[in-house]
Amino acid sequence: MIRKEGKARWTYTCEPCDVHATSPDQFRAIEHQQRHEKGFGHFGNVFSTALHETFTPMLSAFGWGALQPWQEAAFTRAMWEGGRK
């Protein structure tokens, strides 16, 4: 999300990735947004969040309980950041 916070202060915020960037103009904020969203870390974070939100209720509904720590690690951002830069 890009928004203007004041004179010559534009901010870009990506909530799933917890990224905050401040720019002096809107064009640079848009550039930062596009650069961030093309990255593999952003894709992995959004994809893993979607998987986690989809399958956790299904697993608990069938009585399989909580995920093991190694399964939980598959849903973390750290797994996806090491891929491609």
Short mmCIF file of the C-alpha atoms (twelve columns), coordinates in Angstrom:
data_MODEL
# 
_entry.id   MODEL 
# 
loop_
_atom_site.group_PDB 
_atom_site.id 
_atom_site.type_symbol 
_atom_site.label_atom_id 
_atom_site.label_alt_id 
_atom_site.label_comp_id 
_atom_site.label_asym_id 
_atom_site.label_seq_id 
_atom_site.Cartn_x 
_atom_site.Cartn_y 
_atom_site.Cartn_z 
_atom_site.pdbx_PDB_model_num 
ATOM 1  C CA . MET A 1  0.000   0.000   0.000  1 
ATOM 2  C CA . ILE A 2  1.343   3.416   -0.942 1 
ATOM 3  C CA . ARG A 3  0.177   6.506   0.893  1 
ATOM 4  C CA . LYS A 4  1.228   10.083  1.442  1 
ATOM 5  C CA . GLU A 5  2.136   10.939  5.021  1 
ATOM 6  C CA . GLY A 6  3.221   14.516  4.553  1 
ATOM 7  C CA . LYS A 7  5.018   16.929  2.307  1 
ATOM 8  C CA . ALA A 8  7.623   14.996  0.291  1 
ATOM 9  C CA . ARG A 9  6.996   11.822  2.297  1 
ATOM 10 C CA . TRP A 10 5.474   8.810   0.565  1 
ATOM 11 C CA . THR A 11 5.483   5.426   2.263  1 
ATOM 12 C CA . TYR A 12 5.153   1.918   0.895  1 
ATOM 13 C CA . THR A 13 3.984   -0.803  3.278  1 
ATOM 14 C CA . CYS A 14 3.725   -4.530  2.597  1 
ATOM 15 C CA . GLU A 15 1.850   -6.015  5.546  1 
ATOM 16 C CA . PRO A 16 2.486   -9.738  4.883  1 
ATOM 17 C CA . CYS A 17 6.254   -9.149  4.620  1 
ATOM 18 C CA . ASP A 18 6.425   -6.367  7.223  1 
ATOM 19 C CA . VAL A 19 8.306   -4.063  4.829  1 
ATOM 20 C CA . HIS A 20 8.164   -0.281  5.275  1 
ATOM 21 C CA . ALA A 21 9.913   2.150   2.918  1 
ATOM 22 C CA . THR A 22 9.806   5.935   2.784  1 
ATOM 23 C CA . SER A 23 10.396  7.911   -0.417 1 
ATOM 24 C CA . PRO A 24 10.434  11.614  -1.272 1 
ATOM 25 C CA . ASP A 25 8.017   11.183  -4.184 1 
ATOM 26 C CA . GLN A 26 5.285   8.831   -5.330 1 
ATOM 27 C CA . PHE A 27 7.245   7.541   -8.326 1 
ATOM 28 C CA . ARG A 28 10.046  6.169   -6.139 1 
ATOM 29 C CA . ALA A 29 7.511   4.581   -3.789 1 
ATOM 30 C CA . ILE A 30 5.896   2.824   -6.757 1 
ATOM 31 C CA . GLU A 31 9.322   1.659   -7.951 1 
ATOM 32 C CA . HIS A 32 10.080  0.232   -4.507 1 
ATOM 33 C CA . GLN A 33 6.716   -1.555  -4.460 1 
ATOM 34 C CA . GLN A 34 7.293   -3.127  -7.880 1 
ATOM 35 C CA . ARG A 35 10.849  -4.170  -6.991 1 
ATOM 36 C CA . HIS A 36 9.678   -5.776  -3.745 1 
ATOM 37 C CA . GLU A 37 6.682   -7.584  -5.217 1 
ATOM 38 C CA . LYS A 38 8.769   -9.117  -8.036 1 
ATOM 39 C CA . GLY A 39 11.061  -10.754 -5.489 1 
ATOM 40 C CA . PHE A 40 10.866  -14.426 -4.574 1 
ATOM 41 C CA . GLY A 41 10.728  -13.593 -0.851 1 
ATOM 42 C CA . HIS A 42 7.442   -11.724 -1.279 1 
ATOM 43 C CA . PHE A 43 5.945   -14.523 -3.380 1 
ATOM 44 C CA . GLY A 44 6.999   -17.146 -0.858 1 
ATOM 45 C CA . ASN A 45 5.661   -15.184 2.067  1 
ATOM 46 C CA . VAL A 46 2.256   -14.597 0.477  1 
ATOM 47 C CA . PHE A 47 2.060   -18.194 -0.777 1 
ATOM 48 C CA . SER A 48 2.991   -19.684 2.594  1 
ATOM 49 C CA . THR A 49 0.497   -17.440 4.395  1 
ATOM 50 C CA . ALA A 50 -2.252  -18.598 2.040  1 
ATOM 51 C CA . LEU A 51 -1.316  -22.258 2.577  1 
ATOM 52 C CA . HIS A 52 -1.225  -21.830 6.326  1 
ATOM 53 C CA . GLU A 53 -4.608  -20.074 6.462  1 
ATOM 54 C CA . THR A 54 -6.159  -22.718 4.205  1 
ATOM 55 C CA . PHE A 55 -4.876  -25.950 5.668  1 
ATOM 56 C CA . THR A 56 -4.644  -25.216 9.407  1 
ATOM 57 C CA . PRO A 57 -8.448  -25.122 9.904  1 
ATOM 58 C CA . MET A 58 -8.844  -28.223 7.719  1 
ATOM 59 C CA . LEU A 59 -6.268  -30.170 9.715  1 
ATOM 60 C CA . SER A 60 -7.855  -29.189 13.004 1 
ATOM 61 C CA . ALA A 61 -11.337 -30.062 11.672 1 
ATOM 62 C CA . PHE A 62 -10.213 -33.619 10.915 1 
ATOM 63 C CA . GLY A 63 -8.593  -33.917 14.328 1 
ATOM 64 C CA . TRP A 64 -4.989  -34.082 13.208 1 
ATOM 65 C CA . GLY A 65 -4.076  -31.376 15.683 1 
ATOM 66 C CA . ALA A 66 -1.228  -28.928 15.558 1 
ATOM 67 C CA . LEU A 67 1.559   -29.099 13.038 1 
ATOM 68 C CA . GLN A 68 4.979   -30.432 13.959 1 
ATOM 69 C CA . PRO A 69 7.800   -27.844 14.216 1 
ATOM 70 C CA . TRP A 70 9.358   -29.023 10.937 1 
ATOM 71 C CA . GLN A 71 5.969   -28.643 9.202  1 
ATOM 72 C CA . GLU A 72 5.516   -25.185 10.716 1 
ATOM 73 C CA . ALA A 73 8.943   -24.248 9.293  1 
ATOM 74 C CA . ALA A 74 7.600   -24.852 5.791  1 
ATOM 75 C CA . PHE A 75 5.199   -21.971 6.327  1 
ATOM 76 C CA . THR A 76 7.810   -19.462 7.428  1 
ATOM 77 C CA . ARG A 77 9.324   -16.736 5.343  1 
ATOM 78 C CA . ALA A 78 12.897  -17.882 6.033  1 
ATOM 79 C CA . MET A 79 12.432  -20.965 3.868  1 
ATOM 80 C CA . TRP A 80 11.588  -18.886 0.811  1 
ATOM 81 C CA . GLU A 81 14.166  -16.122 1.210  1 
ATOM 82 C CA . GLY A 82 17.145  -18.317 0.424  1 
ATOM 83 C CA . GLY A 83 15.854  -19.267 -3.035 1 
ATOM 84 C CA . ARG A 84 16.421  -16.685 -5.745 1 
ATOM 85 C CA . LYS A 85 17.482  -13.067 -5.420 1 
# 
